[in-house]
Amino acid sequence: MKTELVTTLKRQATKILADLHKTREPVLITEHGQPSAYLVDVDDFEQMQSRMSILEGIAKGEKAAFEGRIYSEIEAEERMSKWLK
């Protein structure tokens, strides 16, 4: 992963963005020697968001199963039939 100072970003934003789009490698931006932000390609960010949404759905399902909030196939069909009319 590439690391850049915030002052370098200010001066060379166009070049840094061009490199980011070319390599698709995230860029860590630092301020006063401390991590401050990441620059990531838009497509990569949207893909990460999609993956997070899927993982959150799986986690909710696992939690529901652990808590016993599950339905048989017949019960599920009955509950869904109300919505699918």
N, C-alpha and C positions, 0 to 999 in steps of 0.2 A: 504494500500500500504506500502510496506517495504521501508525503507530508509537506505542507507549505505554511509559511507564516501569513498571518492576516494581511500584513503590509504588502507581501508579494502578491496576494490575491487582489488587493486594491490596484496595484500597478500593472499586473499582467493577467487580468481576469479573462480576456479573450483567448490568450494562449493556453491558460490553464484549462478553460472549458473545452477548447479544441482538443487538447491532449486527453481530457476526460472522455470525450465522445469517441475519440480514436481508440483508446486502450480499454475503455469501460472499467478502468480501475478507480475505485473510490479515492478521494483525496481528503486527508485529515487536515483541517485548518487549526492552527494553534495561535493562541494569544498569550503573550508573556510566558511562553514556554509550556503552557497548559493546553490540552485538547479543548477545542471550542465547538467545532462543528465538522460534519462530513459533507462533502460534495459527492453526489452520486448521479449517474445518468438517469434521466426521467424514466426510460423503459425499465431499467433495473429497479428503480424505486417502486414503480407500479407493480412489478412482479413480486417484490418483497411484500407489498401491502396485500396482494392477492393471497400469497402463501400464509401470511399472518391470519387472514380471515378464515382460511381453511383450517389452520391449526387451532384457532379459537373455537370453531365449530366442533372439532374433534374433542377438544378439552371439555366443552359443555356436555357433549354426549357421554364422555367417560364419567364426568361428575354425576350426571343423571343416573347412569347405570350403577355407580357406586352407592348412590343414595336410594336405589331401588325404584326410581321413577321410570319404569320401563313398561311396555305394553306387549301383549302377545300380538301375533299377526292379525288375528280376528279383531281384537280391540283396536288396533291401529287402523284397520280398514273401516271400522265403524266410526271412529273419530274423524278420519279423513273424508268419509263420504259426505259429512255435513258441509265440508268446504268445497268439495268437488262437484256439487250439484249445479 
